[in-house]
Amino acid sequence: MQTLIVDKKFNHKKVSDLLYFHFNGLTKNTLYKAFRKKDIRINDVKISEDTFVHTGDVITVYIVDSQLWKDIKIEKIYEDENILVINKPVNIEVVGDNSLTSILKNDYSFISPCHRLDRNTTGLVLFAKNQKVLDILLDKFKKQEIEKHYLAKVYGIPKVSSQKLTAYLFKDNKKSMVYISDTPKKGYVKIETSFTLLKKDEKEKYSILDVELHTGKTHQIRAHLAHIGLPIIGDGKYGINEVNKKFGCKTQCLCSYKLKFNFKTDAGILNYLKEKTVKLSFAQSEMH
């Protein structure tokens, strides 16, 4: 048995959305079998079909653990006495219950992520192995002295081979969405995103881009690229459903594939990392 308390980001969402989010091994067949058997309760009331939940609701799930979670393979890309870089798989959060961080805490006395990726974005996540290192790296990210590069497979062909984009982003917490504006507006924050064209397919109308984040806001790459007419293939929130079906992609084709420690100021005990690059060694063609 598992018990969950609904937080505000799932307010007025389907209970199935919440359960798929929390349990990475839960399948549609298992879930609807549990509905039929009335093995899911909301506030101790049995439910026989998918219903909406609200902040503070208590969800009780009578499904064996082996059907809720699948083993997560933790691939270490780089590690030394101060930092750890992990290749995050799809369908897992960086922080929270049953997250990448909670799994790593079983093996480390101190481990903390220096940045985050969306649940369905794969790739490199940088962790600090002590508080001093965490403070240094957070400062370096703030000063934009660590480059974060992503590979994105997008629908459409950009008109230029490279471009630095500036816009303004508003985060709607109730809808778990962000909105982009080309001009400043109240409540919007400035964002900067660069891309370089790596590959294009005129026939299939897709491109693969190297995307660099200069600011790290929620859903920034996904929303910013969609805003300029280059939605990420597989993105169910900011993409195009018909396109996603055409390419057979159920999760966004977005991967954090390169980190560069581009220190311009003193980094203390991490000065040895200056100009170091950590990169995933896979071909662009491997993007699903």
Buried (B, 14 or more C-beta within 10 A) or exposed (E): EBEBEBEEEBBEBEBBEBBBBBBBBBEEEBBEEBBEEEBBBBEEEEBEEBBEBEEEBEBBBEBEEEBBBEEBEBEEBBEEEBBBBBBBBBBBBBEBEBBBBBBBEEEEEEBBBBBBBBBBBBBBBBBBBBEEBBEBBBBBBEEBBBBBBBBBBBBBBBEEEEBEBEBBBBBEEEEEBBBBEEEEEEEBEEBBBBBBBEBBEEEEEBBBBBBBBBBBBBBBBBBBBBBBEBBBBBBEBBBBEEBBEBBEBEBBBBBBBBBBBBBEEEBEEBEEBEEEEBBBEEEEEEBB
